[in-house]
Amino acid sequence: MESMSMSGMDMSNMSGMDMSNMSGMVMTTSTSASATMNMGTTATASATSSGSSASSTGMDMSGMDMSSDSSDSSDSMMMNSYLVSTYNDYPVVFKTLKAHSGGAAFGVFCAIFFSAFFLRGLFFLSAYLEQKVFHNYTNAVLVQEVDNCACGPEDEDEKSPFSALKRRGQASMFRQLFFPGLAESGKDIVRLLIAFVSAMFGYAIMLAAMSFVILYFFAACLGIAFGEVFFNRLSIVLGINKNSALCGALH
């Protein structure tokens, strides 16, 4: 009887201990599983939030890039590479010199035309100054008039176009080149200004013609042509050689 009671007690104790241990293990397992699930949920939420923020940032960046590209494309225009008849909103020489209508295009046409006409006038001015004001005959085309009167050898020698060259040849070439004097320096300053303005207008007209707009191209060509005819006629009337580099005449 005692042995049976002891075995019953052992079995009850063992079963109670086992059940308590098993319940503790189940509770521990459930706790660790819940903690693991909580950690996985937290990691998933953080990954989702980071992905959404990255996608939103990427969308913002792409939106910014697209807007900047569109603004850049709206500001810049394709340059013409061949003659075209369209002139609307195309800049000529200056960024603000554009034609929004037919009247504005005609205004740009007149500006280019008279600029080319003025350029030809600068060449005439240079020739006029060299002959009539500076009396420069050393680097000029020598036009000798035929005189029917009988002239002696001494008079012909004094009227010879090389007499002035002989007198100048006696002076030092170095002094004439670098120390010409105040009068000649003033003439060189005038020549410098005319040459600078001529180059500036010439290159501006070239840039206007290189816009490849037919209207502006013909404005440059017509301005030079009309200027050539007009100032050539004026040179004939005033007795001026139209070539500024080879100007002057002996009378």
Number of C-alpha atoms within 10 A of each C-alpha: 6 7 8 9 10 11 12 12 12 12 12 12 12 12 12 12 12 12 12 12 12 12 12 12 12 12 12 12 12 12 12 12 12 12 12 12 12 12 12 12 12 12 12 12 12 12 12 12 12 12 12 12 12 12 12 12 12 12 12 12 12 12 12 12 12 12 12 12 12 11 11 11 11 9 8 8 11 7 11 12 10 10 14 12 10 11 21 13 15 19 16 22 17 10 9 10 14 18 19 12 12 11 10 15 19 15 14 19 21 16 17 27 24 18 21 27 22 18 22 25 19 19 19 23 16 19 25 23 19 23 20 14 10 13 13 15 18 15 11 19 15 15 13 12 9 7 8 6 6 7 10 8 9 9 10 10 12 11 14 13 17 12 12 13 12 10 9 13 11 8 10 9 12 9 10 13 9 9 11 14 11 9 9 13 13 12 14 13 11 14 14 12 11 16 14 12 12 18 13 13 18 17 12 18 26 15 15 22 22 19 22 19 21 16 19 26 21 15 25 23 17 17 23 23 15 16 22 20 12 14 20 19 14 14 17 11 9 11 14 24 21 23 17 19 14 16 24 27 20 14 10
